[in-house]
Amino acid sequence: MKIKEISKESFVVIGKEGSTRDGEGFIQKLWQDANSHFDEIADLAKKDEAGNLVGIWGAMTDFSRSFKPWDDFNSGLYLAGAECRDDAEAPEGWVKWVCPASDYLVVECEGDNTFSDMWKYMKENNIPLAGAVYDHSDPQTGKDDMYFPIRRR
């Protein structure tokens, strides 16, 4: 596993929100909805100096919306969207989350066991999980990472 530690200030994700209560396959449906309507938030998305999107996020939180891990890692809320400007307002049908500033262990997704392998690594090294895990896609490289918060700031 390729693991790095990073600090990230609070950031905004605007996306399509769903819940494990929506049934099997709800995350895939959220991504289909978000991708097919991306033009509605494209002008709000944060971009780098070259005009490229900064990031696509699958953000998660518990039902209290306090950005704690999903209950028993199997029930909670999910937001499929893009990192947006801090002052951006979500258009109708979209939801805005402000993800808290945190320090993360970031691991590159290299297969279906990335989450479980990383969780095992954290337990073996006595590293507590400080919040919900996020999925991140870098539009420039096409690489997918998982962000495991280890400290809230």
N, C-alpha and C positions, 0 to 999 in steps of 0.2 A: 504494500500500500504506500502510496505517495501522500504523506501527511505534512501540512504546513500550518503554522499558527499565524493568524492575522487578527488585527483589530479593525472593526468597521463601525463608523458612526451610525446613528439611527438613519434609516432610509425608508423611502416610500415605495410601496408596491401597489399599483392599481391593476385589478384583475377581476376574474370571475370567481365568486366564492361559493363553496359547497361544503357539505358535511358528510361524515360517514353515515349519518342517518338517511342520506339520499340513496343508499344502496350500492351494490357492487358496480364497479366501473365508473363511479361518479367522477373520479379524477380525470380519466380519459375524456369524459363528456365535457368537463370544464375546459380542458385544453382545446378541444375541438371548437367550443364556443368562443374562447378567447382568441384563438388563431384566426377563426373565420371573421371576427369583427375587430381585428387589431387596428384597422384604419381609424376606428373611433377614438383610440388613445395614442396613436402614433405621434401626434404633435406634443403630447405630454411626456413622452418617454425621455429619460435622461440619455444624453449622447456624449461621447468623448470628443476631443478636439477635432478629430477627423470626420465627425458626424455619424459615427457608428453607435448602435445601441450599446449601453453599458451592461445590461444583463436582463435575463429572463429568469423569473423566480417562481418556484412552487413553495410558497410560505405556508407554515402550519402554526396552529395554536390550539390550546385546549378550549373547551366550550366557554370558559370564563373570559376569553379574549385577553388573557394576561401573558400570552406567549410562553406558557409552560408546555411541556411535552404533552402529546395526546394521552388521554387516560388509558393506562395499560398498553400504550403504544398502538392502540387500535381504534380509538374514537376521538374525533375532534373536527376542527375546521381546516379547510385547505383553500388557498388562494392561488390561482393560476394567472400570472400576469407579468408585467414588465416593471423594472425600476423606473420611477418617474421623478420629475422635479418635486422638491419639497412643497412648493406652493400649489401644486396641481390639485385640482378638484376632480373627483370621479364623475364621469358622465352617467346619465341614467342607465341602469342595468349593470353598472360596474361598482366595485367596492374599493375603498382606499384603506390600506393598513399602513401604520407607521411602526416599522420593526425597530425594536430597541437597540441602542448601541451595545455592542458585545465584543468579547474576544472569542474567536472560533478556532477549532481545529477543522481544517478543510481537507477533504480527501477526494481525490479524483475517482469518479465512478469507473470501475473496471470490470463490472459484471453484476449479476443479480444479488450477490452476497455482500455488496459494499456496506450496507447499513449494519448487518449482523456482524461482519468482520470488524468494523470500526467500534461497534458497541462492545464487543468482546475485548478489543484493545483497551478501551477506556476503563472497563471494569478491572482488567488485569493490572493496569497502571494507576488505579485509584483516582481516576479523573472524573469528577462529577459532571453530570449534564445539567447546565444552568438554564435550559429552555428548550423550545421546540426546534427540531432539526429542519433545515431548509434545503431544497433542491435548487441548484443554480446552473444555468446554461450560459456559456459565453458565446454570443453570436459571431464573434470574430474567429475563434478557434474551433467552435463546434464542440468543445469539451464540456462535459457535465461533472459537477462537483456536488458534494454534500457538505453543508455547513453545520457543525456540531458546536453549539454555544457552550463555552466552559466558564465564562464569567460575564455577568452584566456590568456595564459601566455607567 
